[in-house]
Amino acid sequence: MPHAPDRTDTAHLLVTCPDQPGIIAAVSALLRARGINIIQSAQYSTDPEGGSFYLRMVLHIRDVGGRIHVIVHGSTTVVF
């Protein structure tokens, strides 16, 4: 039987940005590079041409308390 992640090993990631191709791929690659697993994901766009994009993910991160990171890219700040 697979091991269910402890509640202390989960984190929520919320992303809001202008919609454009490749957002989910970029976020997924960033998480994969850090060994973080996506447990759940939901996303939507207000308009695929010039709208806002919203993404919510539940992540499994071992030792989440010891692995909080902040990444700033342009005007975007990512905390995980």
Distance bins in CASP14 RR format, pairs under 12 A and 6 or more apart:
PFRMAT RR
TARGET T0000
AUTHOR 0000-0000-0000
RMODE 2
METHOD distances of the structure
MODEL  1
2 37 0 0 0 0 0 1 0 0 0 0 0
2 39 0 0 0 0 0 1 0 0 0 0 0
2 60 0 0 0 0 0 1 0 0 0 0 0
3 9 0 0 0 0 0 1 0 0 0 0 0
3 37 0 0 0 0 0 1 0 0 0 0 0
3 60 0 0 0 0 0 1 0 0 0 0 0
3 62 0 0 0 0 0 1 0 0 0 0 0
4 10 0 0 0 0 0 1 0 0 0 0 0
4 39 0 0 0 0 1 0 0 0 0 0 0
4 60 0 0 0 0 1 0 0 0 0 0 0
5 11 0 0 0 0 0 1 0 0 0 0 0
5 36 0 0 0 0 0 1 0 0 0 0 0
5 37 0 0 0 0 1 0 0 0 0 0 0
5 38 0 0 0 0 0 1 0 0 0 0 0
5 39 1 0 0 1 0 0 0 0 0 0 0
5 40 0 0 0 0 0 1 0 0 0 0 0
5 58 0 0 0 0 1 0 0 0 0 0 0
5 59 0 0 0 0 1 0 0 0 0 0 0
5 60 1 0 1 0 0 0 0 0 0 0 0
5 61 0 0 0 0 1 0 0 0 0 0 0
5 62 0 0 0 0 1 0 0 0 0 0 0
5 63 0 0 0 0 0 1 0 0 0 0 0
5 64 0 0 0 0 1 0 0 0 0 0 0
6 60 0 0 0 0 1 0 0 0 0 0 0
6 61 0 0 0 0 0 1 0 0 0 0 0
6 62 0 0 0 0 1 0 0 0 0 0 0
6 63 0 0 0 0 0 1 0 0 0 0 0
6 64 0 0 0 0 1 0 0 0 0 0 0
6 65 0 0 0 0 0 1 0 0 0 0 0
7 39 0 0 0 0 0 1 0 0 0 0 0
7 58 0 0 0 0 0 1 0 0 0 0 0
7 60 0 0 0 0 0 1 0 0 0 0 0
7 61 0 0 0 0 0 1 0 0 0 0 0
7 64 0 0 0 0 1 0 0 0 0 0 0
8 60 0 0 0 0 0 1 0 0 0 0 0
8 61 0 0 0 0 1 0 0 0 0 0 0
8 62 0 0 0 0 1 0 0 0 0 0 0
8 63 0 0 0 0 1 0 0 0 0 0 0
8 64 1 0 0 1 0 0 0 0 0 0 0
8 65 0 0 0 0 1 0 0 0 0 0 0
8 66 0 0 0 0 0 1 0 0 0 0 0
8 67 0 0 0 0 0 1 0 0 0 0 0
9 36 0 0 0 0 0 1 0 0 0 0 0
9 37 0 0 0 0 1 0 0 0 0 0 0
9 39 0 0 0 0 1 0 0 0 0 0 0
9 58 0 0 0 0 0 1 0 0 0 0 0
9 59 0 0 0 0 1 0 0 0 0 0 0
9 60 1 0 1 0 0 0 0 0 0 0 0
9 61 1 0 0 1 0 0 0 0 0 0 0
9 62 1 0 1 0 0 0 0 0 0 0 0
9 63 1 0 0 1 0 0 0 0 0 0 0
9 64 1 0 1 0 0 0 0 0 0 0 0
9 65 0 0 0 0 1 0 0 0 0 0 0
9 66 0 0 0 0 0 1 0 0 0 0 0
9 67 0 0 0 0 0 1 0 0 0 0 0
10 36 0 0 0 0 0 1 0 0 0 0 0
10 37 0 0 0 0 1 0 0 0 0 0 0
10 38 0 0 0 0 0 1 0 0 0 0 0
10 39 1 0 0 1 0 0 0 0 0 0 0
10 40 0 0 0 0 1 0 0 0 0 0 0
10 57 0 0 0 0 0 1 0 0 0 0 0
10 58 1 0 0 1 0 0 0 0 0 0 0
10 59 1 0 0 1 0 0 0 0 0 0 0
10 60 1 0 0 1 0 0 0 0 0 0 0
10 61 1 0 0 1 0 0 0 0 0 0 0
10 62 0 0 0 0 0 1 0 0 0 0 0
10 63 0 0 0 0 0 1 0 0 0 0 0
10 64 1 0 0 1 0 0 0 0 0 0 0
10 65 0 0 0 0 0 1 0 0 0 0 0
10 80 0 0 0 0 0 1 0 0 0 0 0
11 31 0 0 0 0 0 1 0 0 0 0 0
11 34 0 0 0 0 0 1 0 0 0 0 0
11 36 0 0 0 0 1 0 0 0 0 0 0
11 37 0 0 0 0 0 1 0 0 0 0 0
11 38 0 0 0 0 0 1 0 0 0 0 0
11 39 0 0 0 0 1 0 0 0 0 0 0
11 40 0 0 0 0 0 1 0 0 0 0 0
11 56 0 0 0 0 0 1 0 0 0 0 0
11 57 0 0 0 0 1 0 0 0 0 0 0
11 58 1 0 0 1 0 0 0 0 0 0 0
11 59 1 0 1 0 0 0 0 0 0 0 0
11 60 0 0 0 0 1 0 0 0 0 0 0
11 61 1 0 1 0 0 0 0 0 0 0 0
11 62 0 0 0 0 0 1 0 0 0 0 0
11 63 0 0 0 0 0 1 0 0 0 0 0
11 64 1 0 1 0 0 0 0 0 0 0 0
11 65 0 0 0 0 1 0 0 0 0 0 0
11 66 0 0 0 0 0 1 0 0 0 0 0
11 67 0 0 0 0 1 0 0 0 0 0 0
11 68 0 0 0 0 1 0 0 0 0 0 0
11 69 0 0 0 0 0 1 0 0 0 0 0
11 78 0 0 0 0 0 1 0 0 0 0 0
11 79 0 0 0 0 1 0 0 0 0 0 0
11 80 1 0 0 1 0 0 0 0 0 0 0
12 38 0 0 0 0 0 1 0 0 0 0 0
12 39 0 0 0 0 0 1 0 0 0 0 0
12 40 0 0 0 0 1 0 0 0 0 0 0
12 41 0 0 0 0 0 1 0 0 0 0 0
12 42 0 0 0 0 0 1 0 0 0 0 0
12 55 0 0 0 0 0 1 0 0 0 0 0
12 56 1 0 0 1 0 0 0 0 0 0 0
12 57 1 0 0 1 0 0 0 0 0 0 0
12 58 1 0 1 0 0 0 0 0 0 0 0
12 59 1 0 0 1 0 0 0 0 0 0 0
12 60 0 0 0 0 0 1 0 0 0 0 0
12 61 0 0 0 0 0 1 0 0 0 0 0
12 64 0 0 0 0 0 1 0 0 0 0 0
12 79 0 0 0 0 0 1 0 0 0 0 0
12 80 0 0 0 0 1 0 0 0 0 0 0
13 24 0 0 0 0 0 1 0 0 0 0 0
13 27 1 0 0 1 0 0 0 0 0 0 0
13 28 0 0 0 0 0 1 0 0 0 0 0
13 30 0 0 0 0 1 0 0 0 0 0 0
13 31 1 0 0 1 0 0 0 0 0 0 0
13 34 0 0 0 0 0 1 0 0 0 0 0
13 36 0 0 0 0 1 0 0 0 0 0 0
13 37 0 0 0 0 0 1 0 0 0 0 0
13 38 0 0 0 0 1 0 0 0 0 0 0
13 39 0 0 0 0 0 1 0 0 0 0 0
13 40 0 0 0 0 0 1 0 0 0 0 0
13 41 0 0 0 0 1 0 0 0 0 0 0
13 42 0 0 0 0 0 1 0 0 0 0 0
13 43 0 0 0 0 0 1 0 0 0 0 0
13 54 0 0 0 0 0 1 0 0 0 0 0
13 55 1 0 0 1 0 0 0 0 0 0 0
13 56 1 0 0 1 0 0 0 0 0 0 0
13 57 1 0 1 0 0 0 0 0 0 0 0
13 58 1 0 0 1 0 0 0 0 0 0 0
13 59 1 0 1 0 0 0 0 0 0 0 0
13 60 0 0 0 0 0 1 0 0 0 0 0
13 61 0 0 0 0 1 0 0 0 0 0 0
13 64 0 0 0 0 0 1 0 0 0 0 0
13 68 0 0 0 0 0 1 0 0 0 0 0
13 69 0 0 0 0 0 1 0 0 0 0 0
13 71 0 0 0 0 0 1 0 0 0 0 0
13 78 1 0 0 1 0 0 0 0 0 0 0
13 79 0 0 0 0 1 0 0 0 0 0 0
13 80 1 0 1 0 0 0 0 0 0 0 0
14 27 0 0 0 0 0 1 0 0 0 0 0
14 41 0 0 0 0 0 1 0 0 0 0 0
14 42 0 0 0 0 0 1 0 0 0 0 0
14 43 0 0 0 0 0 1 0 0 0 0 0
14 53 0 0 0 0 0 1 0 0 0 0 0
14 54 1 0 0 1 0 0 0 0 0 0 0
14 55 1 0 0 1 0 0 0 0 0 0 0
14 56 1 0 1 0 0 0 0 0 0 0 0
14 57 0 0 0 0 1 0 0 0 0 0 0
14 58 0 0 0 0 0 1 0 0 0 0 0
14 59 0 0 0 0 0 1 0 0 0 0 0
14 77 0 0 0 0 0 1 0 0 0 0 0
14 78 0 0 0 0 1 0 0 0 0 0 0
14 79 0 0 0 0 1 0 0 0 0 0 0
14 80 0 0 0 0 0 1 0 0 0 0 0
15 22 0 0 0 0 0 1 0 0 0 0 0
15 23 1 0 0 1 0 0 0 0 0 0 0
15 24 0 0 0 0 1 0 0 0 0 0 0
15 26 0 0 0 0 1 0 0 0 0 0 0
15 27 1 0 0 1 0 0 0 0 0 0 0
15 28 0 0 0 0 0 1 0 0 0 0 0
15 30 0 0 0 0 0 1 0 0 0 0 0
15 31 0 0 0 0 0 1 0 0 0 0 0
15 41 0 0 0 0 0 1 0 0 0 0 0
15 42 0 0 0 0 0 1 0 0 0 0 0
15 43 0 0 0 0 1 0 0 0 0 0 0
15 44 0 0 0 0 0 1 0 0 0 0 0
15 45 0 0 0 0 0 1 0 0 0 0 0
15 52 0 0 0 0 0 1 0 0 0 0 0
15 53 1 0 0 1 0 0 0 0 0 0 0
15 54 1 0 0 1 0 0 0 0 0 0 0
15 55 1 0 1 0 0 0 0 0 0 0 0
15 56 1 0 0 1 0 0 0 0 0 0 0
15 57 1 0 0 1 0 0 0 0 0 0 0
15 71 0 0 0 0 0 1 0 0 0 0 0
15 73 0 0 0 0 0 1 0 0 0 0 0
15 76 0 0 0 0 1 0 0 0 0 0 0
15 77 0 0 0 0 0 1 0 0 0 0 0
15 78 1 0 0 1 0 0 0 0 0 0 0
15 79 0 0 0 0 0 1 0 0 0 0 0
15 80 0 0 0 0 0 1 0 0 0 0 0
16 23 0 0 0 0 0 1 0 0 0 0 0
16 43 0 0 0 0 0 1 0 0 0 0 0
16 44 0 0 0 0 0 1 0 0 0 0 0
16 45 0 0 0 0 0 1 0 0 0 0 0
16 46 0 0 0 0 0 1 0 0 0 0 0
16 51 0 0 0 0 0 1 0 0 0 0 0
16 52 1 0 0 1 0 0 0 0 0 0 0
16 53 1 0 0 1 0 0 0 0 0 0 0
16 54 1 0 1 0 0 0 0 0 0 0 0
16 55 1 0 0 1 0 0 0 0 0 0 0
16 56 0 0 0 0 1 0 0 0 0 0 0
16 75 0 0 0 0 0 1 0 0 0 0 0
16 76 0 0 0 0 1 0 0 0 0 0 0
16 77 0 0 0 0 0 1 0 0 0 0 0
16 78 0 0 0 0 0 1 0 0 0 0 0
17 23 1 0 0 1 0 0 0 0 0 0 0
17 24 0 0 0 0 0 1 0 0 0 0 0
17 26 0 0 0 0 0 1 0 0 0 0 0
17 27 0 0 0 0 1 0 0 0 0 0 0
17 43 0 0 0 0 0 1 0 0 0 0 0
17 45 0 0 0 0 0 1 0 0 0 0 0
17 46 0 0 0 0 0 1 0 0 0 0 0
17 50 0 0 0 0 0 1 0 0 0 0 0
17 51 0 0 0 0 1 0 0 0 0 0 0
17 52 1 0 0 1 0 0 0 0 0 0 0
17 53 1 0 1 0 0 0 0 0 0 0 0
17 54 0 0 0 0 1 0 0 0 0 0 0
17 55 0 0 0 0 1 0 0 0 0 0 0
17 73 0 0 0 0 0 1 0 0 0 0 0
17 74 0 0 0 0 0 1 0 0 0 0 0
17 75 0 0 0 0 1 0 0 0 0 0 0
17 76 1 0 0 1 0 0 0 0 0 0 0
17 77 0 0 0 0 0 1 0 0 0 0 0
17 78 0 0 0 0 0 1 0 0 0 0 0
18 45 0 0 0 0 1 0 0 0 0 0 0
18 46 0 0 0 0 0 1 0 0 0 0 0
18 47 0 0 0 0 0 1 0 0 0 0 0
18 48 0 0 0 0 0 1 0 0 0 0 0
18 49 0 0 0 0 0 1 0 0 0 0 0
18 50 1 0 0 1 0 0 0 0 0 0 0
18 51 1 0 0 1 0 0 0 0 0 0 0
18 52 1 0 0 1 0 0 0 0 0 0 0
18 53 1 0 0 1 0 0 0 0 0 0 0
18 54 0 0 0 0 0 1 0 0 0 0 0
18 75 0 0 0 0 0 1 0 0 0 0 0
18 76 0 0 0 0 0 1 0 0 0 0 0
19 43 0 0 0 0 1 0 0 0 0 0 0
19 44 0 0 0 0 1 0 0 0 0 0 0
19 45 1 0 1 0 0 0 0 0 0 0 0
19 46 1 0 0 1 0 0 0 0 0 0 0
19 47 1 0 0 1 0 0 0 0 0 0 0
19 48 1 0 1 0 0 0 0 0 0 0 0
19 49 1 0 0 1 0 0 0 0 0 0 0
19 50 1 0 1 0 0 0 0 0 0 0 0
19 51 1 0 1 0 0 0 0 0 0 0 0
19 52 1 0 0 1 0 0 0 0 0 0 0
19 53 1 1 0 0 0 0 0 0 0 0 0
19 54 0 0 0 0 1 0 0 0 0 0 0
19 55 0 0 0 0 0 1 0 0 0 0 0
20 26 0 0 0 0 1 0 0 0 0 0 0
20 45 0 0 0 0 1 0 0 0 0 0 0
20 47 0 0 0 0 0 1 0 0 0 0 0
20 48 0 0 0 0 1 0 0 0 0 0 0
20 49 0 0 0 0 1 0 0 0 0 0 0
20 50 0 0 0 0 1 0 0 0 0 0 0
20 51 0 0 0 0 1 0 0 0 0 0 0
20 52 0 0 0 0 0 1 0 0 0 0 0
20 53 1 0 0 1 0 0 0 0 0 0 0
21 45 0 0 0 0 0 1 0 0 0 0 0
21 48 0 0 0 0 1 0 0 0 0 0 0
21 49 0 0 0 0 0 1 0 0 0 0 0
21 50 0 0 0 0 0 1 0 0 0 0 0
21 53 0 0 0 0 0 1 0 0 0 0 0
22 28 0 0 0 0 1 0 0 0 0 0 0
22 29 0 0 0 0 1 0 0 0 0 0 0
22 30 0 0 0 0 0 1 0 0 0 0 0
22 43 0 0 0 0 0 1 0 0 0 0 0
22 45 0 0 0 0 0 1 0 0 0 0 0
22 53 0 0 0 0 1 0 0 0 0 0 0
22 55 0 0 0 0 0 1 0 0 0 0 0
23 29 0 0 0 0 0 1 0 0 0 0 0
23 30 0 0 0 0 0 1 0 0 0 0 0
23 41 0 0 0 0 0 1 0 0 0 0 0
23 43 1 0 0 1 0 0 0 0 0 0 0
23 44 0 0 0 0 0 1 0 0 0 0 0
23 45 0 0 0 0 1 0 0 0 0 0 0
23 48 0 0 0 0 0 1 0 0 0 0 0
23 51 0 0 0 0 0 1 0 0 0 0 0
23 52 0 0 0 0 0 1 0 0 0 0 0
23 53 1 0 1 0 0 0 0 0 0 0 0
23 54 0 0 0 0 0 1 0 0 0 0 0
23 55 1 0 0 1 0 0 0 0 0 0 0
23 57 0 0 0 0 0 1 0 0 0 0 0
23 76 0 0 0 0 0 1 0 0 0 0 0
23 78 0 0 0 0 0 1 0 0 0 0 0
24 30 0 0 0 0 0 1 0 0 0 0 0
24 31 0 0 0 0 0 1 0 0 0 0 0
24 38 0 0 0 0 1 0 0 0 0 0 0
24 41 1 0 0 1 0 0 0 0 0 0 0
24 42 0 0 0 0 0 1 0 0 0 0 0
24 43 1 0 0 1 0 0 0 0 0 0 0
24 44 0 0 0 0 0 1 0 0 0 0 0
24 45 0 0 0 0 0 1 0 0 0 0 0
24 53 0 0 0 0 1 0 0 0 0 0 0
24 54 0 0 0 0 0 1 0 0 0 0 0
24 55 1 0 0 1 0 0 0 0 0 0 0
24 56 0 0 0 0 0 1 0 0 0 0 0
24 57 0 0 0 0 1 0 0 0 0 0 0
25 31 0 0 0 0 0 1 0 0 0 0 0
25 32 0 0 0 0 0 1 0 0 0 0 0
25 43 0 0 0 0 0 1 0 0 0 0 0
25 55 0 0 0 0 0 1 0 0 0 0 0
26 32 0 0 0 0 0 1 0 0 0 0 0
26 33 0 0 0 0 0 1 0 0 0 0 0
26 53 0 0 0 0 0 1 0 0 0 0 0
26 55 0 0 0 0 0 1 0 0 0 0 0
26 71 0 0 0 0 0 1 0 0 0 0 0
26 73 0 0 0 0 1 0 0 0 0 0 0
26 76 0 0 0 0 0 1 0 0 0 0 0
26 78 0 0 0 0 0 1 0 0 0 0 0
27 33 0 0 0 0 0 1 0 0 0 0 0
27 34 0 0 0 0 0 1 0 0 0 0 0
27 36 0 0 0 0 0 1 0 0 0 0 0
27 38 0 0 0 0 1 0 0 0 0 0 0
27 41 0 0 0 0 1 0 0 0 0 0 0
27 43 0 0 0 0 1 0 0 0 0 0 0
27 53 0 0 0 0 0 1 0 0 0 0 0
27 55 1 0 0 1 0 0 0 0 0 0 0
27 56 0 0 0 0 0 1 0 0 0 0 0
27 57 1 0 0 1 0 0 0 0 0 0 0
27 59 0 0 0 0 0 1 0 0 0 0 0
27 71 0 0 0 0 0 1 0 0 0 0 0
27 73 0 0 0 0 0 1 0 0 0 0 0
27 76 0 0 0 0 0 1 0 0 0 0 0
27 78 0 0 0 0 1 0 0 0 0 0 0
27 80 0 0 0 0 1 0 0 0 0 0 0
28 34 0 0 0 0 0 1 0 0 0 0 0
28 35 0 0 0 0 0 1 0 0 0 0 0
28 36 0 0 0 0 1 0 0 0 0 0 0
28 37 0 0 0 0 0 1 0 0 0 0 0
28 38 1 0 0 1 0 0 0 0 0 0 0
28 41 0 0 0 0 1 0 0 0 0 0 0
28 43 0 0 0 0 0 1 0 0 0 0 0
28 55 0 0 0 0 0 1 0 0 0 0 0
28 57 0 0 0 0 1 0 0 0 0 0 0
28 59 0 0 0 0 0 1 0 0 0 0 0
29 35 0 0 0 0 0 1 0 0 0 0 0
29 36 0 0 0 0 0 1 0 0 0 0 0
29 38 0 0 0 0 0 1 0 0 0 0 0
30 36 0 0 0 0 1 0 0 0 0 0 0
30 38 0 0 0 0 0 1 0 0 0 0 0
30 57 0 0 0 0 0 1 0 0 0 0 0
30 59 0 0 0 0 0 1 0 0 0 0 0
30 69 0 0 0 0 0 1 0 0 0 0 0
30 71 1 0 0 1 0 0 0 0 0 0 0
30 73 0 0 0 0 1 0 0 0 0 0 0
30 76 0 0 0 0 0 1 0 0 0 0 0
30 78 1 0 0 1 0 0 0 0 0 0 0
30 80 0 0 0 0 1 0 0 0 0 0 0
31 37 1 0 0 1 0 0 0 0 0 0 0
31 38 1 0 0 1 0 0 0 0 0 0 0
31 39 0 0 0 0 0 1 0 0 0 0 0
31 41 0 0 0 0 0 1 0 0 0 0 0
31 55 0 0 0 0 0 1 0 0 0 0 0
31 57 1 0 0 1 0 0 0 0 0 0 0
31 58 0 0 0 0 0 1 0 0 0 0 0
31 59 1 0 0 1 0 0 0 0 0 0 0
31 60 0 0 0 0 0 1 0 0 0 0 0
31 61 0 0 0 0 1 0 0 0 0 0 0
31 67 0 0 0 0 0 1 0 0 0 0 0
31 69 0 0 0 0 0 1 0 0 0 0 0
31 71 0 0 0 0 0 1 0 0 0 0 0
31 78 0 0 0 0 0 1 0 0 0 0 0
31 80 1 0 0 1 0 0 0 0 0 0 0
32 38 0 0 0 0 1 0 0 0 0 0 0
32 59 0 0 0 0 0 1 0 0 0 0 0
33 69 0 0 0 0 0 1 0 0 0 0 0
33 71 0 0 0 0 0 1 0 0 0 0 0
33 80 0 0 0 0 0 1 0 0 0 0 0
34 59 0 0 0 0 1 0 0 0 0 0 0
34 60 0 0 0 0 0 1 0 0 0 0 0
34 61 0 0 0 0 1 0 0 0 0 0 0
34 62 0 0 0 0 0 1 0 0 0 0 0
34 63 0 0 0 0 0 1 0 0 0 0 0
34 64 0 0 0 0 0 1 0 0 0 0 0
34 67 1 0 0 1 0 0 0 0 0 0 0
34 68 0 0 0 0 0 1 0 0 0 0 0
34 69 1 0 0 1 0 0 0 0 0 0 0
34 71 0 0 0 0 0 1 0 0 0 0 0
34 78 0 0 0 0 0 1 0 0 0 0 0
34 80 1 0 0 1 0 0 0 0 0 0 0
35 59 0 0 0 0 1 0 0 0 0 0 0
35 60 0 0 0 0 1 0 0 0 0 0 0
35 61 0 0 0 0 1 0 0 0 0 0 0
35 62 0 0 0 0 1 0 0 0 0 0 0
35 63 0 0 0 0 0 1 0 0 0 0 0
35 64 0 0 0 0 0 1 0 0 0 0 0
35 67 0 0 0 0 1 0 0 0 0 0 0
35 80 0 0 0 0 0 1 0 0 0 0 0
36 57 0 0 0 0 1 0 0 0 0 0 0
36 58 0 0 0 0 0 1 0 0 0 0 0
36 59 1 0 1 0 0 0 0 0 0 0 0
36 60 1 0 0 1 0 0 0 0 0 0 0
36 61 1 0 1 0 0 0 0 0 0 0 0
36 62 0 0 0 0 1 0 0 0 0 0 0
36 63 0 0 0 0 0 1 0 0 0 0 0
36 64 0 0 0 0 1 0 0 0 0 0 0
36 67 0 0 0 0 1 0 0 0 0 0 0
36 68 0 0 0 0 0 1 0 0 0 0 0
36 69 0 0 0 0 0 1 0 0 0 0 0
36 78 0 0 0 0 0 1 0 0 0 0 0
36 80 1 0 0 1 0 0 0 0 0 0 0
37 57 0 0 0 0 0 1 0 0 0 0 0
37 58 0 0 0 0 1 0 0 0 0 0 0
37 59 1 0 0 1 0 0 0 0 0 0 0
37 60 1 0 1 0 0 0 0 0 0 0 0
37 61 1 0 0 1 0 0 0 0 0 0 0
37 62 0 0 0 0 1 0 0 0 0 0 0
37 64 0 0 0 0 0 1 0 0 0 0 0
38 55 0 0 0 0 0 1 0 0 0 0 0
38 56 0 0 0 0 0 1 0 0 0 0 0
38 57 1 0 1 0 0 0 0 0 0 0 0
38 58 1 0 0 1 0 0 0 0 0 0 0
38 59 1 0 0 1 0 0 0 0 0 0 0
38 60 1 0 0 1 0 0 0 0 0 0 0
38 61 0 0 0 0 0 1 0 0 0 0 0
38 80 0 0 0 0 0 1 0 0 0 0 0
39 56 0 0 0 0 0 1 0 0 0 0 0
39 57 1 0 0 1 0 0 0 0 0 0 0
39 58 1 0 1 0 0 0 0 0 0 0 0
39 59 1 0 0 1 0 0 0 0 0 0 0
39 60 1 0 1 0 0 0 0 0 0 0 0
39 61 0 0 0 0 1 0 0 0 0 0 0
40 55 0 0 0 0 0 1 0 0 0 0 0
40 56 1 0 0 1 0 0 0 0 0 0 0
40 57 1 0 0 1 0 0 0 0 0 0 0
40 58 1 0 1 0 0 0 0 0 0 0 0
40 59 0 0 0 0 1 0 0 0 0 0 0
40 60 0 0 0 0 0 1 0 0 0 0 0
41 54 0 0 0 0 0 1 0 0 0 0 0
41 55 1 0 0 1 0 0 0 0 0 0 0
41 56 1 0 0 1 0 0 0 0 0 0 0
41 57 1 0 1 0 0 0 0 0 0 0 0
41 58 1 0 0 1 0 0 0 0 0 0 0
41 59 0 0 0 0 1 0 0 0 0 0 0
42 53 0 0 0 0 0 1 0 0 0 0 0
42 54 0 0 0 0 1 0 0 0 0 0 0
42 55 1 0 0 1 0 0 0 0 0 0 0
42 56 1 0 1 0 0 0 0 0 0 0 0
42 57 1 0 0 1 0 0 0 0 0 0 0
42 58 0 0 0 0 1 0 0 0 0 0 0
43 52 0 0 0 0 0 1 0 0 0 0 0
43 53 1 0 0 1 0 0 0 0 0 0 0
43 54 1 0 0 1 0 0 0 0 0 0 0
43 55 1 0 1 0 0 0 0 0 0 0 0
43 56 1 0 0 1 0 0 0 0 0 0 0
43 57 0 0 0 0 1 0 0 0 0 0 0
44 51 0 0 0 0 0 1 0 0 0 0 0
44 52 0 0 0 0 1 0 0 0 0 0 0
44 53 1 0 0 1 0 0 0 0 0 0 0
44 54 1 0 1 0 0 0 0 0 0 0 0
44 55 0 0 0 0 1 0 0 0 0 0 0
44 56 0 0 0 0 1 0 0 0 0 0 0
45 51 1 0 0 1 0 0 0 0 0 0 0
45 52 1 0 0 1 0 0 0 0 0 0 0
45 53 1 0 1 0 0 0 0 0 0 0 0
45 54 1 0 0 1 0 0 0 0 0 0 0
45 55 0 0 0 0 1 0 0 0 0 0 0
46 52 1 0 1 0 0 0 0 0 0 0 0
46 53 1 0 0 1 0 0 0 0 0 0 0
46 54 0 0 0 0 1 0 0 0 0 0 0
47 53 0 0 0 0 1 0 0 0 0 0 0
53 76 0 0 0 0 0 1 0 0 0 0 0
55 78 0 0 0 0 0 1 0 0 0 0 0
57 78 0 0 0 0 0 1 0 0 0 0 0
57 80 0 0 0 0 1 0 0 0 0 0 0
58 64 0 0 0 0 0 1 0 0 0 0 0
58 80 0 0 0 0 0 1 0 0 0 0 0
59 67 0 0 0 0 0 1 0 0 0 0 0
59 68 0 0 0 0 0 1 0 0 0 0 0
59 80 1 0 0 1 0 0 0 0 0 0 0
60 67 0 0 0 0 0 1 0 0 0 0 0
60 80 0 0 0 0 0 1 0 0 0 0 0
61 67 1 0 1 0 0 0 0 0 0 0 0
61 68 0 0 0 0 1 0 0 0 0 0 0
61 69 0 0 0 0 0 1 0 0 0 0 0
61 80 1 0 0 1 0 0 0 0 0 0 0
64 79 0 0 0 0 0 1 0 0 0 0 0
64 80 0 0 0 0 1 0 0 0 0 0 0
65 80 0 0 0 0 0 1 0 0 0 0 0
66 80 0 0 0 0 0 1 0 0 0 0 0
67 79 0 0 0 0 0 1 0 0 0 0 0
67 80 0 0 0 0 1 0 0 0 0 0 0
68 78 0 0 0 0 0 1 0 0 0 0 0
68 79 1 0 0 1 0 0 0 0 0 0 0
68 80 1 0 0 1 0 0 0 0 0 0 0
69 77 0 0 0 0 0 1 0 0 0 0 0
69 78 0 0 0 0 1 0 0 0 0 0 0
69 79 1 0 0 1 0 0 0 0 0 0 0
69 80 1 0 1 0 0 0 0 0 0 0 0
70 76 0 0 0 0 0 1 0 0 0 0 0
70 77 1 0 0 1 0 0 0 0 0 0 0
70 78 1 0 0 1 0 0 0 0 0 0 0
70 79 1 0 1 0 0 0 0 0 0 0 0
70 80 0 0 0 0 1 0 0 0 0 0 0
71 77 1 0 0 1 0 0 0 0 0 0 0
71 78 1 0 1 0 0 0 0 0 0 0 0
71 79 1 0 0 1 0 0 0 0 0 0 0
71 80 1 0 0 1 0 0 0 0 0 0 0
72 78 1 0 0 1 0 0 0 0 0 0 0
72 79 0 0 0 0 1 0 0 0 0 0 0
END
